[in-house]
Amino acid sequence: MTDIELDPAAVLAALGWGGANVVVPVAGGWDTALWRVERDGRAYALRVFRPEQAATCRLEVAAMAAAHAAGLPVPAVRAVGCWRERPALLLTWCDGRTALDVARAAPGRLWSLGVLLGRTQAAIHAIPAPPAIRAAGSWLDWSGPMDDQLRERLCGISLRDDALLHLDYHPLNVMVAGGRVSGVLDWANARAGDPRADLARTVAILRLAPTPPNAPPLLFRTGRRVLEAGWRRGYRQVAGPIGDLSLFYAWAGSVMERDLAAKIGRPGIWLTERDLAPIRRWTAHWSARAGAQDAP
């Protein structure tokens, strides 16, 4: 999201939080604009959505409230409002560094970091999804059009529909401080459903997330595998066996392709059609392996 036309001071005033001492833009995702706000010696995050994201903003508030009530480290909501039809949230600031920054700075901690991330995601899945999240629609539909056979196979197995799913859980959305998770961020994709969908989504992001042009890889291939292995171990320590994710991997590939394809061509976004090719191969591979379509 470009923030050229946004005035954070005006947004804060609309939320009843005028007079902040420091307002600093923060590099964030492609869907919202983010600033670090300081007032009276305390730090906050100002998150501003696009006008069409009012429902997304409400879901994020509901998901964070449920996670916070369960004792998870998530930002607390201090103000909710709207500025020029743009939904906005003022959240408490989560100390620490992203898990990705920690992994880059200390590759020797990849395994233990992965374990920490896995245990935290298992704790998320132990939370019953609140009514507002349940009413938001099925996680299956979130992927958009899918291969009919894949949808039929997913609907034909025993699926949970009650767990809180983050659906954007990866090292950029987890803050770490003092050897613990200090914050789980960006709950805009939250849904109710089967934890295996959330796990498959995380694996797909870890393995397939496109790297910006002229930027070093987020993690070397071996490093990513070590982080993923630790994450699996941590998850199993809390939640038990994960089971076969083949069908869910195919679903996660469909989700990622749809999500990224919608961003191509938007201002400030470097994605091209080329970035979608590995994701399409992944989806085809796991669909065939799970028997959801004929192998090529």
C-alpha positions in Angstrom: 0.0 0.0 0.0 1.4 3.4 -0.9 1.2 5.9 2.0 1.9 9.0 -0.1 -1.6 10.3 0.3 -2.0 9.3 3.9 -1.5 11.7 6.8 -0.7 9.7 9.9 -1.3 12.8 12.2 -4.8 13.2 10.7 -5.5 9.5 11.2 -4.4 9.6 14.8 -6.6 12.7 15.4 -9.5 10.8 13.9 -8.8 8.0 16.4 -8.7 10.5 19.3 -4.9 10.2 19.6 -3.7 13.6 18.4 -0.5 15.1 19.7 1.9 12.2 19.3 5.5 13.2 19.8 7.0 10.9 17.1 5.5 9.3 14.1 7.9 7.2 12.0 6.9 5.1 8.9 7.7 1.4 9.1 8.3 -0.8 6.1 5.4 -3.3 6.1 3.4 -5.4 3.8 1.6 -4.6 0.6 -1.9 -4.4 2.0 -1.7 -1.8 4.8 0.4 1.2 5.8 2.2 1.2 9.1 3.8 3.8 11.4 5.5 3.6 14.8 3.9 6.2 17.1 5.4 7.4 20.4 3.5 9.3 23.0 4.2 9.8 26.7 7.1 7.5 26.6 5.2 4.6 25.1 5.3 3.1 21.6 2.3 2.1 19.5 1.7 0.9 15.9 -0.7 2.8 13.6 -2.1 0.4 11.0 -4.2 1.9 8.1 -6.1 -0.3 5.7 -7.4 0.3 2.2 -11.1 1.6 2.0 -12.3 -1.8 0.8 -10.8 -3.6 3.8 -13.3 -2.7 6.5 -14.3 -6.3 7.0 -10.7 -7.3 7.1 -10.0 -4.8 9.9 -12.9 -6.1 11.9 -11.7 -9.7 11.6 -8.2 -8.7 12.7 -9.6 -7.0 15.8 -11.7 -10.1 16.6 -8.8 -12.5 16.1 -6.4 -10.5 18.2 -8.9 -10.2 21.0 -9.4 -14.0 21.1 -5.7 -14.6 21.1 -5.0 -11.9 23.7 -7.7 -13.4 26.0 -6.0 -16.8 25.6 -2.7 -15.3 26.9 -0.9 -15.2 23.5 1.6 -12.4 22.9 -0.4 -10.2 20.4 -0.8 -6.5 20.1 -3.5 -5.0 22.2 -6.0 -2.7 20.4 -6.0 0.8 21.8 -8.2 2.5 19.2 -10.3 1.6 16.2 -11.7 4.1 13.7 -11.8 5.4 10.2 -10.2 8.3 8.3 -11.5 9.2 4.8 -13.1 5.8 4.5 -9.9 4.0 5.5 -10.2 1.7 8.5 -7.4 2.3 11.1 -6.1 0.6 14.2 -3.8 1.8 16.9 -2.1 -1.1 18.6 0.5 -1.6 21.3 4.0 -2.0 20.0 5.6 -5.4 20.2 9.2 -5.2 21.3 12.0 -7.3 19.8 13.0 -8.2 16.2 11.2 -10.2 13.6 12.1 -13.9 13.6 13.5 -13.4 10.1 15.9 -10.7 11.4 17.0 -13.0 14.3 17.5 -15.9 11.8 19.7 -13.7 9.5 21.8 -12.4 12.4 22.2 -15.7 14.2 22.0 -18.7 11.8 23.1 -21.0 14.6 19.7 -20.3 16.3 17.6 -21.5 13.4 16.6 -24.8 15.0 15.7 -23.3 18.3 13.9 -20.4 16.6 11.9 -22.8 14.5 10.9 -24.8 17.6 9.7 -21.6 19.3 7.6 -20.6 16.2 6.1 -24.1 16.0 5.1 -24.1 19.7 3.5 -20.7 19.4 1.5 -21.7 16.3 0.2 -24.8 18.1 -0.9 -22.5 20.9 -2.9 -20.5 18.4 -4.7 -23.6 17.1 -5.7 -24.4 20.6 -7.9 -21.3 20.7 -11.6 -21.7 19.7 -12.4 -19.3 16.8 -14.7 -16.5 18.1 -18.1 -16.1 16.4 -17.0 -13.1 14.3 -14.3 -15.3 12.7 -16.6 -18.2 12.2 -19.0 -16.0 10.4 -16.4 -14.7 8.0 -16.7 -17.6 5.6 -14.8 -20.9 5.0 -11.0 -21.1 4.8 -11.7 -23.3 1.7 -13.4 -20.4 -0.1 -10.6 -18.0 0.7 -8.5 -19.6 -2.0 -10.9 -18.6 -4.7 -11.5 -21.0 -7.6 -9.9 -24.3 -7.1 -9.6 -27.5 -9.1 -13.0 -29.3 -8.7 -11.3 -32.5 -7.7 -9.1 -30.8 -5.1 -12.1 -29.2 -3.5 -14.0 -32.5 -3.6 -11.2 -34.4 -2.0 -10.8 -31.8 0.8 -14.5 -31.8 1.5 -14.4 -35.6 1.6 -12.0 -35.9 4.5 -12.7 -35.2 8.2 -12.1 -31.5 8.7 -12.1 -29.4 11.8 -14.0 -26.1 11.6 -13.4 -24.7 15.1 -9.8 -23.7 15.5 -8.4 -20.2 15.1 -6.2 -20.0 12.0 -3.7 -17.2 11.4 -3.1 -18.0 7.7 -0.1 -15.7 7.4 2.1 -17.2 10.0 5.8 -16.8 9.0 9.1 -15.3 10.3 8.2 -11.7 9.3 5.0 -11.8 11.3 6.5 -13.1 14.5 8.5 -10.9 16.9 11.1 -12.3 19.2 12.7 -10.8 22.3 14.7 -12.4 25.1 14.4 -15.9 23.6 10.6 -15.8 23.5 7.9 -14.8 21.1 7.0 -11.2 22.0 4.3 -10.7 19.4 2.3 -12.4 16.6 1.4 -9.8 14.0 -0.9 -9.3 11.0 -4.1 -11.3 11.7 -5.9 -9.9 8.6 -6.3 -13.4 7.1 -7.7 -15.1 10.2 -10.3 -17.7 9.7 -11.9 -20.6 11.6 -11.1 -24.1 10.4 -8.7 -27.0 10.3 -5.2 -26.4 11.7 -3.6 -28.4 8.8 -4.6 -25.6 6.4 -2.7 -23.1 8.5 0.3 -25.4 8.7 0.3 -25.9 4.9 0.1 -22.2 4.4 3.1 -21.6 6.6 5.2 -24.3 4.7 4.2 -22.8 1.4 5.3 -19.3 2.5 8.6 -20.6 3.9 9.4 -22.5 0.7 7.9 -20.3 -2.0 7.7 -16.7 -1.0 9.2 -14.6 -3.9 12.4 -12.8 -3.1 12.5 -9.0 -4.1 14.8 -8.1 -7.0 18.4 -7.5 -6.1 17.9 -8.7 -2.6 19.7 -11.6 -0.9 17.6 -14.7 -0.3 15.6 -14.5 2.9 17.4 -17.6 4.0 19.6 -20.1 2.2 17.8 -23.3 1.2 19.5 -25.3 4.0 18.7 -22.6 6.5 15.0 -22.6 5.5 14.9 -26.4 5.9 16.5 -26.2 9.4 14.0 -23.6 10.4 11.1 -25.6 9.0 12.3 -28.8 10.8 12.5 -27.0 14.1 9.1 -25.5 13.5 7.7 -29.0 12.9 9.3 -30.3 16.1 8.0 -27.4 18.2 4.5 -27.9 16.8 4.4 -31.6 17.5 5.7 -31.0 21.0 2.5 -29.1 21.8 -0.1 -30.4 19.4 1.0 -34.0 18.6 1.4 -35.5 15.1 0.7 -33.3 12.1 -0.4 -35.9 9.6 -0.4 -35.9 5.8 -0.7 -32.4 4.4 -0.6 -33.2 0.7 -4.1 -31.9 -0.1 -3.6 -28.9 2.2 -0.3 -28.1 0.4 -2.2 -28.0 -2.9 -4.8 -25.7 -1.3 -2.1 -23.5 0.1 -0.5 -23.2 -3.4 -3.9 -22.1 -4.8 -4.2 -19.5 -2.0 -0.7 -18.1 -2.6 -1.2 -17.8 -6.4 -4.5 -16.0 -6.0 -3.2 -13.7 -3.3 -0.1 -12.7 -5.2 -1.7 -12.5 -8.6 -4.1 -9.9 -7.3 -1.2 -7.7 -6.3 0.7 -7.7 -9.6 0.6 -4.2 -11.3 -0.3 -2.3 -8.1 1.9 0.7 -7.3 5.1 -0.1 -5.4 4.8 -3.9 -5.9 7.6 -5.6 -7.8 5.8 -8.9 -8.4 5.5 -10.2 -12.0 3.8 -13.2 -13.6 7.2 -15.0 -13.5 7.1 -15.1 -9.7 3.9 -17.3 -9.9 5.5 -20.1 -11.9 7.1 -22.0 -8.9 3.8 -21.7 -7.0 1.9 -23.2 -9.9 4.3 -26.1 -10.1 4.0 -26.7 -6.4 0.2 -26.7 -6.6 0.2 -29.1 -9.5 2.7 -31.4 -7.8 0.8 -31.7 -4.6 -2.6 -32.0 -6.3 -1.2 -34.9 -8.3 0.5 -36.5 -5.3 -2.8 -36.3 -3.3 -4.8 -37.8 -6.2 -6.8 -34.6 -6.7 -5.9 -34.6 -10.4 -4.2 -36.8 -12.9 -0.4 -36.6 -12.8 1.1 -34.8 -15.7 
